[in-house]
Amino acid sequence: MSWPAAMLRKTAAAYVDMSEAAFLRDVAAGRLPSPQRWGDGKERWLKDAIDRAITGENDPLPAHRVRFNQHYGNAA
């Protein structure tokens, strides 16, 4: 299957093989990217942003998170 570059919530959740509820929890927790609201008022997730979140290729961690990880480890 070919995935679109920008996906509605249901499609984005299917792309990462999650329920919509679990997908939204991961978005809220910052593990997955937030959507973009397009001119039609609908929220869409960018495939490239999801891919970067999954592979860990996102922007570097903020300084407070780096200090937290150094103190408590990356498991937290």
N, C-alpha and C positions, 0 to 999 in steps of 0.2 A: 504494500500500500504506500502511496505517496502522500506525505503529510503536508498540509498547507503551511506557508511561512507565518501566517497569523491565524490563531485558532480561538474559537469560542470555548467557554469553560468545559463543556461536555467533551469536545474533541481533545482539548489539552489534557484533561484528566485521562482520557483513553490513551493518549500518546505515551503517558508515563505509567500506564496500567494501574490506575488508582480509581477509587470511587470519587465522585465529585466532592463529597464531604471531606475525605482524606486529602484530596488535592488542595481544597481551600484552607484546611488546617496547616498544610505545609507552606502555603503562600503567606498566611497570617504569621507563621513562625519565622518567616524569612528564608526558609530552605529552598523555596521556589520563587521565581520573580513575580512581581505584581503585574497586573494587566495594563494595557493602554486603552483608553477610551477613544474610540474613533468617532468621526463626524456623524455616524448614524446613531450614536449613543450607546453602542454595544461595546463591551469590554472584550479585548482580544489579547491572548498571550502570544509572544513571539517565539517561534520554534527555536531560533538561535539562542535566545535568552534561557529557555528551558534547558537546552543542550549544555550551555555553559554552567548552569547551576548543577546539573547532574554530574558533569565531568570535573567540577571544581575549578573551572577556568574563569570564575567570576573575579571581579575586582579584588584587590588585596583586602584583608580584614581591617576594620577600623582599629585604631590604636588601643581602645579600651578592650576590644575582644582579644587582641594579641596578648595584652597583659593578663587577661583572664586565663587564656589558654596556657600561658607560661606558668601561671601560679597553680591552676587546677588540672591542667592537661587538656587535650583536645576532646576527650570523651564527653565533657559537659556540654 
